[in-house]
Amino acid sequence: MGYPIQSDIRSAIQFAAVFRHNHHYRRLLPPAVISYRNSPNCCFTVNSSLKIRGFSTNDVQKVSNKPSLCTADELHYVSVNNSDWKLALWRYIPPPQAPRRNHPLLLLSGVGTNAIGYDLAPGSSFARYMSGEGFDTWVLEFRGAGLSVQESDSTNIEKSANAVSEQMEAAADNATDKVLSAAQQSTDVQSSLEESDITVVKEEPIAIATMWDESRVVNQLTETFMLLSERVSGFLNESQSRIMSAKLFDQISKLLEDSFLYERFNETGGKLLSLLESRQNSTVADQVKDLSQKLVNIIEEGQRSVSPPLVDLHARLTTTIEDFQKQLDLIVKYDWDFDHYLEDDVPAAMEYIKAQTAPNDGKLLAIGHSMGGILLYARLSQCGLEGREPGLAAIVTLASSLDYTSSKSALKMLLPLADPAQALNVPVVPLGALLAAAYPLSSRPPYVLSWLNDLISAADMMHPELLKKLVLNNFCTIPAKLILQLTTAFREGGLRDRSGKIFYQDNLHKTNVPVLAVAGDKDIICPPEAVYETVKFIPKHLVTYKVLGDANGQHYAHYDLVGGRMAAEHVYPCIIEFLSRYDDTR
């Protein structure tokens, strides 16, 4: 079973590119910005590990020795309920001379990105700038991103964090050292994919030189079928639950095509499919094993035949099952969607930050870029629906929308993965590996993929070295499950919850939280009209809508709002002015 990525790498890179994304260029920003990085607090060191029970039952930890990748003043970890995930929180402490603020500030990144995008360089750091203006600034890395780790034992967090840091730095160094030519494109991109989290399954089955072991194959089939019955319903909705089970049978059936066993296999397989759909896993295990044995018996009978197509059938069957199991393993490993971020990750981070900073009114300020802003909108909507306080004094969204239907967003390249069959064929998208492989083709002659840069930054609005760091260090792997939910933002009514019954924009009118919504004039990922599509649902007295860019050539694409050359001059001050208005706790 082959992956579409292998046969159409340009489509995969196009898809990856639309998700947004070490030299110190002090001359890029005013001296005032640079001084924040050089303040005495910037070298803050924690003398010992500290465990705190700040809220609920979550164990949390502040690491004593930050990984080299983390350029914040402190690195904290917070547990997530019902999960082994420990989420990384990068903290930037205001210098003594900074204005005193009443609320801490939470920064949320986009889909498949980490904290580095908010802290690209000493002279180009959004997080450091906000800290220099007095805000106790925290950047959350969602599960699966950056230095967040899946670790059940809290005592191993520091070790796991350093291991992840080393892997990320090694991957970035490897990508930097590669010099690609147009002729090398296909080979090197394929190599990058194979080194990523996703396993590329070969188009042609590879015979395995082993003796036929009937019991082993029965156990393999049974384990795979049981995993299907447990996992598929969580990945897809009920009307689509048959798709993945059928895919495995289709693969095996192809091995038996044109043989006398074909109809018998399909009949037995059909019974097994019906059984799996009952989802009564504890009671059907024996029946699944019995039917698996029947399927293996059919294969064994074919193996004893003299029909040429069945030569080495047992080896090809074993390979098919193992390849399919790898897909299931990826789905199990990357088993989260947008609502996991909304209902688990963001609340855990907010509660922890409040426990650490103790704001008088128990509220935070928050800024979200791209999906980070979408999460803030969804939180306002969810709290409005449930009639509870969102715990936010004010929010700023940068290039974010709940509804892209009215715009010409380049994110419409997501739509093919709205097909569950294709999403299951690509259970994860290795966004970091794809962009790292594509970057040399966009930044060096013959500039085969130069159009990628325009998706991230407008012409001359980001220093080349910062753009390079952004591409090579800022992106992660994305679960297809997350992508499936995000694609609902391109359907009538906009983004929905995982059940498909709640439209997040429907309850925005109930919010009492002030909102600054910022758009970039040259953003082709989230165009101004998409931003406005969400803004119009917020009460007019609470919302400020601003489009940045002018006729003098100072334009803003998707990431220029955070790390562009002119961000400190045009973007950050308007954010500071807005947040300052709502920082009073009276």
Protein Blocks (a to p, Z undefined) as FASTA:
>chain_A
ZZfklmmmmlmmmmmmmnopadddfklpcfklmmmmmpmklmgccfbdcdddfbhjbdcd
ddfbdcfklmcfbdcddddehiabdcddddddddfkbccdfbdcdddddehiafklmmmb
fklcfklmmmmnopacdddddehiajbccdfblklmmmmmmmmmmmmmmmmmmmmmpccd
fklmmmmmmmmmmmmmbdcddfbdcdddddddfklmmmmmmmmmmmmmmmmmmmpcfklm
mmmmmmmmmmmmmmmgoiaklmmmmmmmmmmmmmmmnopmklmmmmmmmmmmmmmmmmmm
mmmmmbfklgoklmmmmmmmmmmmmmmmmmmmmgccfklmmmmmmmmmmmmmmmmnopak
lpacdddehjlmmmmmmmmmmmmmnopaehiabdcdehiafbfklpccfklmmmmmmpmk
lmmmmmbacfklmmmmmmmmmmgcehlmlmmmmmmpcghiacfklmmmmmmmmpccddfk
lmmmmmmmmgghiaadfkopacfklmmmmpcbdcdddddfklcklgfklmmmmmmmpcfk
lpccddeddfkopacdfklmmmgmklmmmmmmmmmmmmmmmmpfZZ
